[in-house]
Amino acid sequence: MSDYQEIHQYDTGTQFIFTVKEHGAPKDISDATVIKILFYFKNKSHIIVDGQFLTDGTDGLVSYITGANDITVVGDAWGQVYYETPTGKTYSSKGKFIVKDNIATVT
């Protein structure tokens, strides 16, 4: 998972970039037919969203841009890639990030 300066509760348009690795090196997942991003939050809630290749998948890079109500829980959170290829279904390692609170919520 990429490093982020700051992620705040209710941010939209934040791009998450994950690198799927095998033995420490980026894995070619260009034959993936399904890509999901799983987000798990400290209150034990989770969301599952559609991910996409950042480039062509040969570099293992997968991305997701947050939408409304994706990131709602302040505190520790984790992201993980799930993908399906013709040879199997695989989960990546988890990446941790912190969701910071806001002074107020603007509607």
N, CA, C and O of each residue as an XYZ file, in Angstrom:
428
protein
N       0.844     -1.169      0.000
C       0.000      0.000      0.000
C       0.888      1.230      0.000
O       1.937      1.247      0.644
N       0.477      2.232     -0.706
C       1.259      3.470     -0.772
C       1.222      4.219      0.555
O       0.322      4.020      1.371
N       2.198      5.070      0.753
C       2.204      5.928      1.934
C       1.328      7.149      1.661
O       1.345      7.710      0.566
N       0.577      7.542      2.661
C      -0.315      8.679      2.518
C       0.036      9.708      3.570
O       0.302      9.356      4.719
N       0.040     10.988      3.189
C       0.291     12.050      4.150
C      -0.810     12.046      5.204
O      -0.543     11.923      6.400
N      -2.044     12.182      4.746
C      -3.167     12.198      5.679
C      -4.426     11.711      4.973
O      -4.678     12.037      3.813
N      -5.190     10.940      5.687
C      -6.512     10.515      5.224
C      -7.480     10.934      6.310
O      -7.274     10.630      7.485
N      -8.527     11.626      5.927
C      -9.503     12.121      6.892
C     -10.860     11.468      6.681
O     -11.217     11.049      5.580
N     -11.590     11.401      7.769
C     -12.953     10.890      7.738
C     -13.747     11.653      6.669
O     -13.688     12.880      6.598
N     -14.469     10.926      5.861
C     -15.334     11.443      4.788
C     -14.578     12.006      3.587
O     -15.203     12.618      2.721
N     -13.251     11.824      3.497
C     -12.535     12.241      2.290
C     -13.075     11.480      1.087
O     -13.338     10.281      1.173
N     -13.238     12.168     -0.023
C     -13.564     11.518     -1.289
C     -12.485     11.917     -2.291
O     -11.864     12.972     -2.162
N     -12.274     11.076     -3.276
C     -11.263     11.353     -4.281
C      -9.849     11.005     -3.850
O      -8.893     11.350     -4.544
N      -9.699     10.326     -2.718
C      -8.385      9.894     -2.254
C      -8.016      8.607     -2.975
O      -8.782      7.643     -2.959
N      -6.856      8.586     -3.602
C      -6.433      7.392     -4.326
C      -5.581      6.500     -3.443
O      -4.563      6.929     -2.900
N      -6.008      5.264     -3.308
C      -5.218      4.236     -2.643
C      -4.531      3.434     -3.734
O      -5.158      3.061     -4.725
N      -3.247      3.170     -3.553
C      -2.495      2.341     -4.496
C      -1.873      1.193     -3.708
O      -1.151      1.404     -2.734
N      -2.162      0.004     -4.142
C      -1.644     -1.207     -3.520
C      -0.689     -1.895     -4.487
O      -0.914     -1.874     -5.697
N       0.362     -2.496     -3.971
C       1.249     -3.317     -4.787
C       1.104     -4.761     -4.326
O       1.459     -5.096     -3.196
N       0.587     -5.606     -5.194
C       0.483     -7.031     -4.902
C       1.873     -7.627     -5.111
O       2.475     -7.461     -6.171
N       2.375     -8.320     -4.093
C       3.731     -8.865     -4.153
C       3.741    -10.372     -3.922
O       2.850    -10.938     -3.289
N       4.760    -10.979     -4.447
C       5.029    -12.392     -4.192
C       6.511    -12.515     -3.909
O       7.335    -12.131     -4.739
N       6.862    -13.046     -2.744
C       8.255    -13.155     -2.309
C       8.954    -11.788     -2.327
O      10.133    -11.692     -2.667
N       8.218    -10.740     -1.961
C       8.779     -9.411     -1.836
C       8.875     -8.609     -3.125
O       9.264     -7.442     -3.100
N       8.524     -9.222     -4.249
C       8.605     -8.518     -5.535
C       7.198     -8.332     -6.110
O       6.322     -9.165     -5.877
N       6.972     -7.245     -6.861
C       5.659     -7.060     -7.493
C       5.281     -8.278     -8.334
O       6.107     -8.844     -9.049
N       4.015     -8.664     -8.227
C       3.521     -9.855     -8.931
C       2.700     -9.439    -10.147
O       1.885     -8.520    -10.072
N       2.921    -10.115    -11.252
C       2.133     -9.892    -12.468
C       0.746    -10.486    -12.240
O       0.586    -11.703    -12.143
N      -0.257     -9.606    -12.157
C      -1.637    -10.067    -11.992
C      -2.495     -9.607    -13.174
O      -3.708     -9.436    -13.049
N      -1.846     -9.414    -14.309
C      -2.537     -8.879    -15.482
C      -3.651     -9.785    -15.992
O      -4.510     -9.335    -16.751
N      -3.650    -11.060    -15.586
C      -4.723    -11.962    -16.005
C      -5.891    -11.994    -15.010
O      -6.791    -12.823    -15.140
N      -5.879    -11.096    -14.022
C      -6.974    -11.044    -13.047
C      -8.269    -10.606    -13.736
O      -8.293     -9.648    -14.508
N      -9.336    -11.333    -13.436
C     -10.651    -11.014    -13.993
C     -11.539    -10.315    -12.973
O     -12.541     -9.699    -13.338
N     -11.177    -10.407    -11.704
C     -11.890     -9.743    -10.613
C     -10.850     -9.103     -9.708
O      -9.871     -9.745     -9.329
N     -11.062     -7.830     -9.360
C     -10.196     -7.143     -8.394
C     -11.096     -6.413     -7.414
O     -11.912     -5.579     -7.807
N     -10.944     -6.729     -6.140
C     -11.692     -6.071     -5.072
C     -10.708     -5.505     -4.060
O      -9.628     -6.056     -3.847
N     -11.094     -4.405     -3.446
C     -10.328     -3.834     -2.339
C     -11.195     -3.967     -1.092
O     -12.354     -3.555     -1.080
N     -10.620     -4.545     -0.054
C     -11.315     -4.724      1.215
C     -10.750     -3.716      2.202
O      -9.539     -3.666      2.414
N     -11.608     -2.920      2.799
C     -11.209     -1.986      3.846
C     -11.856     -2.440      5.147
O     -13.055     -2.715      5.193
N     -11.053     -2.515      6.202
C     -11.524     -2.944      7.521
C     -11.182     -1.836      8.510
O     -10.065     -1.318      8.518
N     -12.156     -1.478      9.344
C     -11.996     -0.356     10.266
C     -11.997     -0.823     11.716
O     -12.465     -1.919     12.023
N     -11.474      0.008     12.598
C     -11.283     -0.387     13.996
C     -12.582     -0.727     14.717
O     -12.555     -1.430     15.728
N     -13.721     -0.241     14.218
C     -14.997     -0.584     14.853
C     -15.554     -1.912     14.325
O     -16.703     -2.265     14.589
N     -14.727     -2.630     13.583
C     -15.031     -3.948     13.011
C     -15.977     -3.889     11.815
O     -16.487     -4.921     11.378
N     -16.212     -2.695     11.286
C     -16.986     -2.586     10.046
C     -16.025     -2.747      8.866
O     -14.810     -2.608      9.011
N     -16.589     -3.038      7.714
C     -15.759     -3.165      6.529
C     -16.561     -2.790      5.284
O     -17.792     -2.778      5.294
N     -15.831     -2.488      4.218
C     -16.452     -2.290      2.915
C     -15.619     -3.044      1.896
O     -14.420     -3.252      2.082
N     -16.266     -3.446      0.827
C     -15.592     -4.105     -0.288
C     -15.959     -3.324     -1.541
O     -17.137     -3.147     -1.850
N     -14.941     -2.856     -2.261
C     -15.158     -2.026     -3.442
C     -14.393     -2.621     -4.622
O     -13.498     -3.447     -4.442
N     -14.751     -2.197     -5.816
C     -14.055     -2.651     -7.018
C     -12.738     -1.902     -7.169
O     -12.706     -0.673     -7.103
N     -11.663     -2.638     -7.371
C     -10.369     -2.054     -7.662
C     -10.100     -2.136     -9.153
O     -10.851     -2.757     -9.905
N      -9.020     -1.500     -9.563
C      -8.635     -1.569    -10.971
C      -7.119     -1.512    -11.082
O      -6.437     -1.046    -10.169
N      -6.601     -1.988    -12.203
C      -5.167     -1.876    -12.435
C      -4.790     -0.408    -12.510
O      -5.511      0.389    -13.110
N      -3.673     -0.047    -11.909
C      -3.167      1.312    -12.051
C      -2.558      1.482    -13.446
O      -2.706      2.529    -14.077
N      -1.872      0.436    -13.915
C      -1.315      0.434    -15.268
C      -1.949     -0.735    -16.028
O      -3.116     -0.675    -16.417
N      -1.170     -1.791    -16.233
C      -1.703     -2.960    -16.954
C      -1.707     -4.229    -16.114
O      -2.044     -5.301    -16.618
N      -1.341     -4.127    -14.849
C      -1.344     -5.273    -13.953
C      -0.051     -6.057    -13.914
O       0.147     -6.856    -12.999
N       0.835     -5.858    -14.873
C       2.095     -6.607    -14.873
C       3.001     -6.197    -13.718
O       3.885     -6.953    -13.316
N       2.776     -4.995    -13.185
C       3.583     -4.484    -12.075
C       2.920     -4.693    -10.712
O       3.447     -4.256     -9.689
N       1.763     -5.363    -10.700
C       1.065     -5.640     -9.458
C       0.350     -4.450     -8.841
O      -0.159     -4.547     -7.724
N       0.303     -3.329     -9.548
C      -0.298     -2.118     -8.984
C      -1.813     -2.092     -9.197
O      -2.308     -2.237    -10.315
N      -2.532     -1.901     -8.084
C      -3.987     -1.855     -8.071
C      -4.390     -0.563     -7.368
O      -3.758     -0.164     -6.390
N      -5.439      0.093     -7.860
C      -5.842      1.347     -7.237
C      -7.337      1.404     -6.979
O      -8.129      0.644     -7.536
N      -7.678      2.331     -6.119
C      -9.077      2.640     -5.828
C      -9.141      4.102     -5.410
O      -8.291      4.571     -4.653
N     -10.142      4.823     -5.900
C     -10.366      6.208     -5.514
C     -11.634      6.256     -4.674
O     -12.695      5.808     -5.109
N     -11.517      6.802     -3.465
C     -12.633      6.770     -2.524
C     -13.816      7.598     -3.007
O     -13.669      8.635     -3.654
N     -14.993      7.091     -2.662
C     -16.238      7.783     -2.947
C     -16.895      8.226     -1.653
O     -16.333      8.063     -0.570
N     -18.074      8.782     -1.775
C     -18.826      9.258     -0.600
C     -19.110      8.092      0.338
O     -19.503      7.009     -0.096
N     -18.908      8.328      1.613
C     -19.207      7.368      2.683
C     -18.344      6.110      2.665
O     -18.718      5.106      3.271
N     -17.198      6.139      1.983
C     -16.273      4.998      2.040
C     -15.474      5.014      3.336
O     -15.351      3.991      4.010
N     -14.934      6.171      3.679
C     -14.048      6.291      4.842
C     -14.786      7.092      5.913
O     -14.733      8.322      5.914
N     -15.467      6.407      6.815
C     -16.312      7.081      7.802
C     -15.858      6.886      9.244
O     -16.320      7.594     10.139
N     -14.966      5.944      9.473
C     -14.568      5.606     10.843
C     -13.164      6.148     11.123
O     -12.223      5.867     10.380
N     -13.032      6.926     12.201
C     -11.749      7.492     12.604
C     -10.920      6.429     13.314
O     -11.446      5.616     14.074
N      -9.613      6.449     13.054
C      -8.695      5.546     13.748
C      -7.998      4.591     12.804
O      -7.934      4.822     11.596
N      -7.473      3.510     13.370
C      -6.747      2.522     12.588
C      -7.661      1.861     11.564
O      -8.833      1.597     11.832
N      -7.101      1.600     10.391
C      -7.836      0.933      9.324
C      -6.836      0.124      8.497
O      -5.630      0.366      8.541
N      -7.356     -0.828      7.755
C      -6.514     -1.690      6.945
C      -7.116     -1.845      5.558
O      -8.334     -1.788      5.390
N      -6.262     -2.040      4.571
C      -6.699     -2.304      3.214
C      -6.043     -3.564      2.701
O      -4.917     -3.886      3.081
N      -6.749     -4.285      1.833
C      -6.245     -5.540      1.296
C      -6.834     -5.752     -0.093
O      -7.987     -5.406     -0.348
N      -6.035     -6.323     -0.986
C      -6.497     -6.630     -2.338
C      -6.918     -8.098     -2.412
O      -6.238     -8.981     -1.889
N      -8.048     -8.338     -3.071
C      -8.503     -9.682     -3.407
C      -8.598     -9.732     -4.925
O      -9.134     -8.812     -5.543
N      -8.089    -10.784     -5.525
C      -8.191    -10.889     -6.976
C      -8.369    -12.342     -7.398
O      -7.950    -13.275     -6.713
N      -9.001    -12.490     -8.541
C      -9.231    -13.815     -9.124
C      -8.559    -13.891    -10.482
O      -8.690    -12.990    -11.309
N      -7.836    -14.985    -10.697
C      -7.219    -15.279    -11.985
C      -7.736    -16.641    -12.443
O      -8.424    -17.323    -11.684
N      -7.417    -17.045    -13.665
C      -7.845    -18.377    -14.101
C      -7.309    -19.508    -13.228
O      -7.866    -20.606    -13.230
N      -6.230    -19.250    -12.481
C      -5.639    -20.310    -11.657
C      -6.021    -20.247    -10.184
O      -5.641    -21.137     -9.423
N      -6.771    -19.212     -9.753
C      -7.159    -19.187     -8.350
C      -7.666    -17.851     -7.856
O      -7.777    -16.877     -8.601
N      -7.970    -17.844     -6.563
C      -8.459    -16.655     -5.858
C      -7.445    -16.340     -4.770
O      -7.062    -17.220     -3.999
N      -7.004    -15.074     -4.706
C      -5.881    -14.720     -3.833
C      -6.151    -13.427     -3.075
O      -6.779    -12.505     -3.595
N      -5.661    -13.373     -1.823
C      -5.675    -12.165     -1.006
C      -4.242    -11.684     -0.839
O      -3.329    -12.488     -0.654
N      -4.047    -10.369     -0.903
C      -2.718     -9.793     -0.683
C      -2.469     -9.648      0.815
O      -3.322     -9.973      1.641
N      -1.288     -9.156      1.138
C      -1.006     -8.752      2.513
C      -1.863     -7.532      2.838
O      -2.317     -6.824      1.939
N      -2.079     -7.293      4.130
C      -2.839     -6.119      4.567
C      -1.906     -4.933      4.740
O      -0.743     -5.091      5.112
N      -2.425     -3.747      4.465
C      -1.693     -2.511      4.718
C      -2.480     -1.659      5.691
O      -3.694     -1.510      5.551
N      -1.797     -1.100      6.677
C      -2.466     -0.299      7.708
C      -2.353      1.189      7.394
O      -1.334      1.652      6.881
N      -3.407      1.927      7.707
C      -3.382      3.378      7.608
C      -4.233      3.946      8.733
O      -4.965      3.210      9.395
N      -4.141      5.241      8.950
C      -4.888      5.894     10.028
C      -5.815      6.933      9.429
O      -5.398      7.767      8.625
N      -7.068      6.875      9.827
C      -8.064      7.872      9.404
C      -8.150      8.908     10.504
O      -8.443      8.587     11.655
N      -7.891     10.161     10.140
C      -7.921     11.248     11.126
C      -9.287     11.911     11.147
O     -10.025     11.888     10.163
N      -9.607     12.504     12.298
C     -10.899     13.177     12.432
C     -10.841     14.594     11.890
O      -9.770     15.094     11.546
N     -11.983     15.227     11.817
C     -12.129     16.592     11.321
C     -12.661     17.479     12.434
O     -13.181     16.975     13.429
N     -12.540     18.783     12.285
C     -13.123     19.726     13.240
C     -14.638     19.612     13.211
O     -15.295     19.606     14.253
N     -15.179     19.521     12.010
C     -16.620     19.397     11.806
C     -16.851     18.743     10.453
O     -15.932     18.639      9.641
N     -18.065     18.309     10.216
C     -18.408     17.730      8.919
C     -19.223     18.764      8.143
O     -20.232     19.267      8.637
N     -18.784     19.072      6.942
C     -19.478     20.031      6.088
C     -20.391     19.248      5.154
O     -19.956     18.311      4.484
N     -21.653     19.640      5.117
C     -22.592     18.920      4.259
C     -22.976     19.734      3.052
O     -23.762     19.276      2.223
